[in-house]
Each structure stands twice: as C-alpha cells, then as structure tokens.
C-alpha cells in the first residue's frame, strides 16, 4: 500500500508539469530488466490520469522505467514526499509534455 501511495505522489507531481493537451513523442519501451511491478505502474497511471491525459502519463512512466531503476524511482518518490522535486524528473516531464505551436518549454 505504501508503494502505491508513493507511486501516486510521483504521478501527481509529474502530471502537474503538463499544461498542453497535444500528443507527446512516443517514448522507447523499457527493457524487461527495468520494468516496474504492475502495481507500481498501475498506481502511477491511476493517479497521473486524474491530472493529465493517458498519453502523457504513459509516456512519463515508460521514460522513467527506461531511465531509472525501481530503486531510483523509490528514492525520487521519497524525496517528493519530503517536499523536494528530483531534478532528474524534470527532463522526463519536459520530454513528455507536448509543446504548443509557437512556444518552447
């Protein structure tokens, strides 16, 4: 249950970065070695899609899994629970957040 809460916290924070509604670029799929347990991914998606579209949320969790181990992910969520945004996740949020025509992130 604690892991789902942590996943939900991270999902909400990532979703808060998104302000546009266009499609992001398609992320690379994580390898079998870096895929997170289904409960973690589902918890992330459930919370993230409350604030952002499923395309953005799917992009975000795929990129997180491809770039960071589950241990890293848990460290990031711990930092966020303490009120600190992990700078590593800014890149994920920006990679998945679509840009509106004529603007840049």
Protein Blocks (a to p, Z undefined) as FASTA:
>chain_A
ZZmmmmmmmmmmmmmmpmbfcdcdddddddfklpccfklmmmmmmmmmmmmcfklmmmmm
mmmmmmpcfklmmmmmmmmmnopacfklmmmmmmmmccdehiaZZ
